[in-house]
Amino acid sequence: RLKERRRRKPLGVWFSSARVVHFVCPKPCHSHTAPGFMLSLSVAPILAGRAAPPAPPPQSGSVELISGDLGSKTPSLDNIKGKWSQAFKLLGNAATVTAEYDRAENDKFLKSASLSGAVDKIKYELASNFGGPLEATLETSTEDGTTIEVEAEVDGLSSRVTRVTGTRTLSVNERECDLELSHTLGDNESKLRLSTMLGSGLRAVGLLSSKGGGKGGLDHSLTYELEYDTQLTEGRTLSAKVSPRDGTGEVEYEDSATIDATIAATFPLGGAPKVTAKRAFSF
């Protein structure tokens, strides 16, 4: 019977398909064996030197439920968001495909799908919002620490660059400053954003904009604001953004430690406060 089984399936196949091979002898094989005697042969030592099979590519997903204003007379579910991503190899390089759903924007289909990865020192992302042109983003860093990002739109056989951005961290009077310079080609608008930490979670931000006006002129504008962000306790944060020039701003408190959800209370300056809750599930 052992010989017949080996003819049907070579012993090497048994070794490659299982770590323990069982041979059953239905009739007495020797004087000391009984019918149904099982002989187990462990092949773990044989497989020990072989490489383990490759692990499946990682994937992740999440679903987020967002409520309306809990202070209203009829609180309800305001929005549902979902995200799924899958990593894989594309031409020998790591890449990730991502799909996002947002019921507030499109309750019947996906909000967007994207493909991202890196080739050498260049990071790329191709994103589609289903209904508009394909959005392409390329990003790279120079030796002096400057990050350059180019955004483009691809519509059929035509393509055009829409925005170019450069960011870098500088040291001004022994204080680190984040500098961002961008130019939008369609609107012919350039922006210079400079931000620095003042201490204790307080950040100052200045924005200088220049946009092409009528008859070849330029329209300039200068705005500045203060941002504050701190962690009160574990799972509880407080943030604020205020524009002293026009007196607008917003204060937000988030609590993810009290219950199994994130409670966000928003207090706009001069407006009505709003309290919402969101719950995220990962898979």
C-alpha positions as CSV (number, residue, x, y, z in Angstrom):
1,R,0.0,0.0,0.0
2,L,2.9,2.4,0.7
3,K,4.3,1.7,-2.7
4,E,1.0,2.4,-4.4
5,R,0.6,5.7,-2.6
6,R,4.1,6.8,-3.5
7,R,3.3,6.0,-7.2
8,R,0.3,8.3,-7.0
9,K,2.1,11.1,-5.2
10,P,5.9,11.2,-5.0
11,L,7.4,11.5,-1.5
12,G,8.9,14.9,-2.4
13,V,5.4,16.2,-2.9
14,W,4.5,15.1,0.6
15,F,7.5,17.0,1.9
16,S,6.6,20.2,0.1
17,S,2.9,20.2,1.0
18,A,3.0,19.4,4.7
19,R,5.3,19.4,7.7
20,V,4.0,16.1,9.0
21,V,3.3,13.2,6.7
22,H,0.9,10.4,7.8
23,F,1.0,6.8,6.5
24,V,-1.9,4.5,7.4
25,C,-1.6,0.8,7.2
26,P,-5.1,-0.7,7.2
27,K,-3.8,-4.3,7.6
28,P,-1.1,-5.6,9.9
29,C,2.3,-4.6,8.5
30,H,4.3,-6.5,11.0
31,S,3.6,-8.9,13.8
32,H,3.6,-6.1,16.4
33,T,1.3,-3.7,14.5
34,A,-2.5,-3.6,14.5
35,P,-4.8,-2.6,11.7
36,G,-5.1,1.2,11.4
37,F,-1.6,1.8,12.7
38,M,-0.5,5.3,11.8
39,L,3.1,6.2,11.2
40,S,3.9,10.0,11.4
41,L,7.0,11.4,9.9
42,S,7.9,14.9,10.8
43,V,9.5,16.9,8.0
44,A,10.1,20.1,10.0
45,P,13.9,19.5,10.2
46,I,13.9,19.1,6.4
47,L,12.0,22.4,5.9
48,A,14.0,24.3,8.5
49,G,16.6,25.3,6.0
50,R,14.0,26.5,3.4
51,A,12.9,30.1,3.1
52,A,9.5,31.0,4.5
53,P,6.8,31.8,2.0
54,P,6.4,35.5,1.4
55,A,4.0,37.3,3.6
56,P,0.8,38.7,2.0
57,P,1.1,42.5,1.2
58,P,-0.3,44.6,4.0
59,Q,-3.7,46.2,3.7
60,S,-5.8,48.4,6.0
61,G,-9.1,50.1,6.1
62,S,-11.3,52.2,8.3
63,V,-14.8,53.5,8.6
64,E,-15.7,56.7,10.4
65,L,-19.1,57.7,11.6
66,I,-19.6,61.5,12.2
67,S,-22.6,62.9,14.0
68,G,-24.3,66.3,13.5
69,D,-24.5,68.9,16.2
70,L,-25.2,67.1,19.5
71,G,-26.7,70.4,20.8
72,S,-29.5,70.5,18.3
73,K,-33.0,69.3,19.0
74,T,-32.6,66.3,16.7
75,P,-29.0,64.9,16.7
76,S,-28.4,62.6,13.8
77,L,-25.7,60.9,11.8
78,D,-24.2,63.6,9.6
79,N,-21.6,61.7,7.5
80,I,-19.9,58.4,6.9
81,K,-16.4,58.2,5.6
82,G,-14.4,55.1,4.6
83,K,-10.8,54.4,3.5
84,W,-9.1,51.3,2.2
85,S,-5.5,50.8,1.1
86,Q,-3.5,47.9,-0.3
87,A,0.3,47.8,-0.7
88,F,1.9,45.9,-3.5
89,K,5.0,45.9,-5.8
90,L,4.9,47.9,-9.0
91,L,7.9,47.3,-11.3
92,G,10.0,46.3,-8.3
93,N,9.1,49.3,-6.2
94,A,6.7,49.6,-3.3
95,A,3.3,51.2,-4.1
96,T,0.0,51.7,-2.5
97,V,-3.5,51.9,-4.0
98,T,-6.1,53.8,-1.9
99,A,-9.8,54.3,-2.2
100,E,-11.9,56.8,-0.2
101,Y,-15.6,57.1,0.4
102,D,-17.4,60.3,1.7
103,R,-21.2,60.2,1.8
104,A,-21.4,64.0,2.0
105,E,-19.7,64.3,-1.3
106,N,-21.0,61.3,-3.2
107,D,-23.3,58.8,-1.5
108,K,-23.5,56.5,-4.5
109,F,-19.8,55.9,-5.3
110,L,-16.3,56.4,-4.2
111,K,-15.0,59.9,-3.5
112,S,-11.5,59.2,-4.9
113,A,-9.0,56.6,-5.8
114,S,-5.2,57.0,-5.9
115,L,-2.0,55.3,-6.6
116,S,1.2,56.4,-4.7
117,G,4.7,55.3,-4.4
118,A,8.3,56.3,-5.0
119,V,10.9,55.7,-7.6
120,D,14.4,56.5,-6.4
121,K,14.2,60.0,-4.8
122,I,10.9,61.0,-6.5
123,K,7.6,60.4,-4.8
124,Y,4.5,60.3,-6.9
125,E,0.7,60.2,-6.6
126,L,-2.0,59.7,-9.2
127,A,-5.5,60.5,-8.0
128,S,-8.9,60.5,-9.6
129,N,-12.1,62.1,-8.3
130,F,-14.3,60.3,-10.8
131,G,-15.7,63.0,-13.1
132,G,-12.7,65.4,-13.3
133,P,-9.2,65.2,-14.8
134,L,-6.6,62.9,-13.3
135,E,-4.4,64.7,-10.7
136,A,-0.7,63.9,-10.7
137,T,1.7,65.0,-8.0
138,L,5.5,64.7,-8.0
139,E,7.7,65.4,-5.0
140,T,11.5,65.4,-4.5
141,S,14.0,66.9,-2.1
142,T,17.3,68.6,-2.8
143,E,20.6,68.2,-0.9
144,D,20.0,71.5,1.0
145,G,16.7,70.3,2.4
146,T,14.3,72.0,0.0
147,T,11.2,70.0,-0.9
148,I,9.8,70.7,-4.4
149,E,6.3,69.6,-5.3
150,V,4.7,69.8,-8.8
151,E,1.0,69.3,-9.3
152,A,-0.5,68.6,-12.7
153,E,-3.8,67.6,-14.4
154,V,-4.1,65.0,-17.1
155,D,-7.3,65.1,-19.2
156,G,-7.2,62.6,-22.0
157,L,-4.2,63.2,-24.1
158,S,-3.6,66.7,-22.7
159,S,-1.8,67.7,-19.5
160,R,-0.8,70.9,-17.8
161,V,1.0,71.9,-14.7
162,T,-1.3,73.6,-12.2
163,R,0.9,74.4,-9.1
164,V,4.5,74.4,-8.1
165,T,5.5,74.5,-4.4
166,G,8.8,74.8,-2.6
167,T,9.2,74.3,1.2
168,R,12.2,74.6,3.4
169,T,13.2,75.2,7.1
170,L,15.4,78.2,7.7
171,S,17.2,79.6,10.7
172,V,16.4,83.4,11.3
173,N,18.0,85.0,14.3
174,E,18.6,81.6,15.9
175,R,14.9,80.7,15.4
176,E,13.6,78.0,13.1
177,C,11.2,79.2,10.4
178,D,9.2,77.2,8.0
179,L,9.1,78.8,4.5
180,E,6.7,77.8,1.8
181,L,6.6,79.5,-1.7
182,S,3.9,78.4,-4.2
183,H,2.6,79.6,-7.5
184,T,-0.7,78.6,-9.1
185,L,-0.5,78.9,-12.9
186,G,-4.2,79.0,-13.7
187,D,-4.9,82.0,-11.4
188,N,-1.4,83.5,-11.8
189,E,-1.2,83.7,-8.0
190,S,1.9,83.5,-5.9
191,K,2.0,82.9,-2.1
192,L,4.7,83.2,0.5
193,R,3.9,81.6,3.8
194,L,6.3,82.0,6.8
195,S,5.6,80.4,10.2
196,T,7.6,80.1,13.4
197,M,7.1,78.8,16.9
198,L,6.9,81.5,19.6
199,G,7.0,79.0,22.4
200,S,4.5,77.0,24.6
201,G,2.6,75.7,21.7
202,L,2.0,79.2,20.1
203,R,2.9,79.6,16.4
204,A,2.8,82.8,14.3
205,V,1.9,82.6,10.6
206,G,2.3,85.2,8.0
207,L,0.9,85.0,4.4
208,L,1.8,87.3,1.5
209,S,-0.2,86.8,-1.7
210,S,0.2,88.3,-5.1
211,K,-2.3,87.8,-7.9
212,G,-2.4,89.1,-11.4
213,G,-5.0,91.7,-11.8
214,G,-6.6,93.5,-14.7
215,K,-4.5,95.5,-17.2
216,G,-1.3,93.7,-16.2
217,G,-1.5,94.9,-12.6
218,L,-0.9,92.9,-9.4
219,D,-3.1,92.6,-6.3
220,H,-1.2,92.2,-3.1
221,S,-2.5,91.1,0.3
222,L,-0.9,90.4,3.6
223,T,-2.5,88.4,6.4
224,Y,-1.2,86.9,9.6
225,E,-2.6,84.7,12.3
226,L,-1.8,83.0,15.6
227,E,-2.1,79.3,16.1
228,Y,-2.1,77.5,19.4
229,D,-2.0,73.7,20.0
230,T,-1.5,71.8,23.2
231,Q,-2.3,68.5,24.9
232,L,-4.1,69.0,28.1
233,T,-4.0,65.4,29.3
234,E,-3.8,62.0,27.5
235,G,-6.4,62.0,24.8
236,R,-7.5,65.6,25.3
237,T,-6.2,68.5,23.2
238,L,-7.0,72.2,22.8
239,S,-6.3,74.2,19.6
240,A,-7.0,77.7,18.5
241,K,-6.6,79.8,15.3
242,V,-7.1,83.5,15.5
243,S,-6.7,86.3,12.9
244,P,-6.1,89.5,14.8
245,R,-6.5,91.7,11.7
246,D,-10.2,90.9,11.2
247,G,-11.0,89.4,14.6
248,T,-12.0,86.0,13.3
249,G,-10.9,82.6,14.6
250,E,-11.9,79.3,16.2
251,V,-11.2,77.4,19.3
252,E,-11.5,73.6,19.3
253,Y,-11.4,71.1,22.1
254,E,-11.1,67.3,21.4
255,D,-11.6,64.5,23.9
256,S,-11.0,60.8,22.9
257,A,-10.4,59.6,26.5
258,T,-13.8,59.9,28.2
259,I,-15.8,57.6,26.0
260,D,-15.0,55.2,23.1
261,A,-15.4,58.0,20.6
262,T,-13.9,61.4,19.8
263,I,-15.9,64.4,21.0
264,A,-15.1,67.7,19.3
265,A,-16.4,71.0,20.6
266,T,-15.9,74.0,18.3
267,F,-16.2,77.6,19.4
268,P,-16.0,80.1,16.5
269,L,-15.4,83.7,17.5
270,G,-18.6,85.5,17.2
271,G,-20.6,82.4,16.2
272,A,-22.5,79.6,17.8
273,P,-20.6,76.6,19.4
274,K,-21.0,73.1,17.9
275,V,-20.4,69.7,19.5
276,T,-20.0,66.6,17.4
277,A,-18.9,63.0,17.9
278,K,-17.1,60.6,15.6
279,R,-16.3,56.9,15.9
280,A,-13.7,55.2,13.8
281,F,-13.5,51.4,13.2
282,S,-10.3,49.9,11.7
283,F,-10.1,46.6,9.8
